[in-house]
Amino acid sequence: MNEALRRAMHQTRMTDRQLAEKCGVDIKTVGRWMTETGRIPRARHRWAVCEALGEEEAVLWPAAARKAIKVGPDREVVSVYPYRSGCPASLWRSLITKAERELTFAGYTNYFLWLEQARFGAALRRKAAQGGRVRFVLGDPDSDLTRSREQDEAVALTLSTRIRVTLAELEKIRSQPGVDARFSDGHAYLSVFRFDDDMIVTPLLTHSVGHDAPTLHLRRHQDDGMFDRFASHVEELWKRGTPVWEEEGNG
């Protein structure tokens, strides 16, 4: 019995038939995934199951994950997506849920998180209340750089508007110790989102908006690897940044 798969289905209240429909397989196939010892679905079906259940492949089928373990300098690269919009919302939700120590959102606006993640503010407040550090690095809505980027993007929902949406949402939780925010322009073309030892990185391409940016999911496995280098970049942004709440910030 694949106990991890059974448990994930129970937690999401998903039946065999519902999972079969989401993965495009017969219900009997789902049954075999659960009951036949050592049975590993095809890669596309494993990914579909992970997306449907909001769980990672290494949890549901650790043997498949071990076969794919990398040993070279790219071993910290978990997944690559040609567009941020192609990165599953369930992955973001899983990373936010599982993080305990560090949640850093160094996106220029971070607007999409409030749009796509249900009760995002409540989750951040809870993480901070449990001792985690929650930080936002934002672009200044009134800066020349923001105005210049708005001209490049030429979209109806401007960068400054999206930043102000995030600021308004952060205002609701700023009283919670452990939540802090700073302005910076050093990440205008590179967004980094950290969740303990996992990270989402999106380099912004010329004349494109955030959801069109290529996206990397990284996981820390070594000192001074890709993860640590991006983490150091964010720490430098934070050190040089300007506090959003000058007098009452709770950093």
Secondary structure as UniProt FT lines:
FT   HELIX           3..11
FT   TURN            12..13
FT   HELIX           16..23
FT   HELIX           27..35
FT   TURN            37..38
FT   HELIX           43..53
FT   HELIX           57..60
FT   HELIX           62..67
FT   TURN            73..76
FT   STRAND          77..81
FT   HELIX           84..86
FT   HELIX           89..98
FT   STRAND          102..106
FT   HELIX           111..116
FT   TURN            118..119
FT   HELIX           120..129
FT   TURN            130..131
FT   STRAND          133..138
FT   TURN            141..142
FT   HELIX           144..153
FT   HELIX           159..171
FT   TURN            172..175
FT   TURN            177..178
FT   STRAND          179..183
FT   TURN            186..189
FT   STRAND          190..195
FT   TURN            196..197
FT   STRAND          198..203
FT   TURN            206..207
FT   HELIX           210..212
FT   STRAND          215..219
FT   TURN            223..224
FT   HELIX           226..240
FT   STRAND          242..243
FT   TURN            246..248
//
